[in-house]
């Protein structure tokens, strides 16, 4: 049976010298890199701004028409249409509710179709036409649906109202306002925590039966 000494590889002077050389090269490389790095970059690394710098380079161009006005923006690929409308265009009428596409407070129209803007990435609407609650009225003249909501008291706290109105307009345009049952079914994606549902239905029915252009 072999002894432990025979199973162990002996350490020679060459091994020690090679190891020392590798350590020296690593240290020299590090010192050289630090010496050649601009002071501002070192400071930026200390302040952890590398993620902010990366975000700038990762941004993508976005062109869209919002309420009849053309916009050319630079957005992060992960930014939702809701956040872009609220934070970059200051169109805060579109509300952030659940942020999971369940309450409907963020409803807007894209090329005439209603969507949940909290579930829609901004880059997905490039070149499209967006209409928010701010774009329904014509100056001081309210949209018929806005007037009907006021007349029938279709809101209490008002937080869900912009999304309710945008969905109500789409409900008529889609041809889904033929009866109270149908209206409730196709408005079910919009939640009103105040429970103003009967008044909302009445407002939609009045606009539908009145034959007003929506």
ZIGIHU-V377059 format. One record per run of one state. SS is the DSSP state (hx for helix, st for strand, lp for the rest). FROM is the first residue (numbers start at 0). LEN is the number of residues. If there is no record, write none. Layout:
ss->(SS,SS)
from->(FROM,FROM)
len->(LEN,LEN)
This chain:
ss->(lp,hx,lp,hx,lp,hx,lp,hx,lp,st,lp,st,lp,st,hx,lp,st,lp,st,hx,lp,st,hx,lp,st,lp,hx,lp,st,lp,st,lp,hx,lp,hx,lp,hx,lp,hx,lp)
from->(0,3,7,12,36,38,46,49,58,59,66,68,75,79,80,88,106,110,112,116,119,120,121,125,128,131,132,135,137,138,140,141,143,151,160,173,179,186,196,210)
len->(3,4,5,24,2,8,3,9,1,7,2,7,4,1,8,18,4,2,4,3,1,1,4,3,3,1,3,2,1,2,1,2,8,9,13,6,7,10,14,4)
